[in-house]
Structures are given as C-alpha cells and as structure tokens.
C-alpha cells in the first residue's frame, strides 16, 4: 500500500503549468512540522515535494498561496532523469490525488479562500417530514449544512471540486 496524508503550509505560491500535451500540473512544497522539538526546544519541519495534475492542479493553483495550510492525500513516487550536465537526478515526490483547505477564511495568517458556514438551523416552512410508517421516516438524517455562496472572488466555479469538512 502506498498512501500519504500530509498537513502543512505551502512554501511558495503554486504555479500551474502545462505539459506539451496541454495537461495541467502544479509542483509545490509543503512544510510539515515534526511531532517533537529538537534539543533547543525548536520545532523542526520536513519539506515535502508534491505534484498535482489536471483539476487538482488547477484547484491548488487557484485557491492556495504561500503560507496556506493545506491537507493533501496521495502516493509517493520516485523517478529519475538525466540533467543538462549528463548527471542522473533522482526525485521523490508525493503525487497528490486530493487537496483540502485546513485554515478557515478568517483563520491564521495565510488562510485559504474557503468560506464555510456553520450548520444552519432548519427553517420551519422548508421541510415536510415523510409520512409515518415509511422507510424515509425511519431513515437517519444529516444536519442541514450550507456553504456560503456570497464569497465573491473565492466562490467555486463550474467544474471546480473541493473536499468538504463534512459528509453528506
């Protein structure tokens, strides 16, 4: 099994590029704090190289910037190539399958553009309960949740995908 989950801060603004076949990709580095402090009481970090492709690359390029806290899931990939000097270069990176916001809009410096609202209370006139004795009446229900669509420039557009902080 090859599965990686990281939470950290992006070290520089991600830039979406295109391959010669017009496939979007984005290389970026995530600084991930280590669990323990060193002898001087300082927290150390690992700088993990990541690459995202297609819609995931576009999502990261659009909504994240230097200092944004990001959660990524993917797999470790190794590859090698020969550089301009004829030397073989080995690369280890995380190929990102999913990316998530970790900071809220009003959160820490470098927060992302996510704008989630708390679960809304149910308006009295918008819900009609299912008839008694039906399967729907016995089924568990999820709380009503609303995503603020008044986010201005940070609103999601058609075709954008995002991992939500709740399950539907």
N, C-alpha and C positions, 0 to 999 in steps of 0.2 A: 504494500500500500504506500502510495506517495501522496501525502496530503499535508499542506502547510496552511496555518492560520496565523496571521500577524496583526498586531495593532501597534501603530506608531505614528510618527509625524513625517510628512514628506519633506525632503531636504532642499529641493528647489522646484520651481514651477514646472509641472509636467508639460511637455510639448508633444502634441500629436503629429506624427509624420506618416508618410505614405510609402509603401513599397513600390517597386516598379510596376507591379500588377494592381496598383491602386487599393491596397489593403491597408487600413489604418492601424497604426501601432503606437505605443507610448512606452518609453523607457523611463523609469524613475527609481529613486532610492527611498526606502523607509528606514528611519532611525527608530530602533526598537530598544527600549530600556531593558537592561538586565534586571533580574529579580533581586539581586543583592548588591550592596555597596562595596567599594574597594576598601583597602586599609586606611585611606584618608577620609573615609565616610562619604565619598562621592559616588553617585550612580553612574555606571558605565552604560554605553549603548552599542549595539551592533548595527551596522549599516548594510541593509539587505537590498541588493539589486533586484528589481522587478521589471517585468514586461507584460503589457496588456495588449490585446488585439481587438480589432473591429469595434463593436458597440461599447465594450468595456473600456477600450482606449479613449473613445470619444467622451464617454461619461466622466472618466477621470480628468481628462484634459479640460472639460467644461466646468466642472464643479469643485475641483481641488486646486490648491496652490501651495506654495512654500509655507510650511508650518501647519498645514491642515492635518488634523488627526484622522487617520484612515484605518479601516479594517479590511484586510484582503484575505481571500482564500484561493488556493491554487495548488500547484505542484512544483517540486524542484526539478530543474532541467539543467543538464550540463551539455556544453558544446565546445568546439574548438575551431579556430580558423588561423590562417597564415596572414600576418600583418604585412605592411609595406616593406619592412626590413627582412622579410623571409622567415621571421620567428613565429613559432606556433604559440598561439594565445589560447588559454583555457578560460572558459566563462561558466560560472554557476549562477543561476538566477531563478527567481520564482516566476512561473508563468501564471498570471492572475486570471482566475475564472470569474470571481465575484469581488466587488468592492462595495464597501458600505461607509456611510457617514458615521463618525463616532462622536464628534462635537455637535452641539446644537447651535443654531444660528447665533444666539446670544451667549454662547459658551466662551470658553477660553480663547485667548488671542490665537488667530489663525483658524478660527472655527469655520466650518463649511457652510454652504448655502442652504442646507436643509432647513425646512420650516415646518415642523410637525406641531400639531396642536394636541392637547390632552384629549382623552376620550370625551366626547360631548355627551351631555345628558340628552335623553331621548325626548323630543318634542311630543306632547300629548296627542296632537292631531295627525302625526305622521306614521303611526303604527297601528295596524289592526291585527290583534292576536289571532292565531289559527284556531279553527273550530275545535272544541273539546273532543277528545277521543281520536283525533287524527295523529298520524305519525309526526307531523310537523309540530303539533302541540307538545309532544313528548321529547322532541329533539332539543339538545342543549343549544344555547345561543351565545354568540360572541357579543361583547360590548360594542356599541356604536363608536366608530372612530372616524375622525375627519382629518384630512390633510389640507392645510391652509392653501388655497389656490390664489390668494392675493399676494403672492411672493414677489411680484414684479419680475425683474430680470432673472431671478433664481427659479422661476417656475419651470416645471418639467414640460418638455415639448413632445410632440408625437414621435414615437419610436424610441424615446429615452426609457431606460429601465433603471430601477433603484430597488435596493433591498430595504424593506420597511422594518421599523423597530417593533413590529407586532405581527402576529399571524392572523390571517383571515379565515 
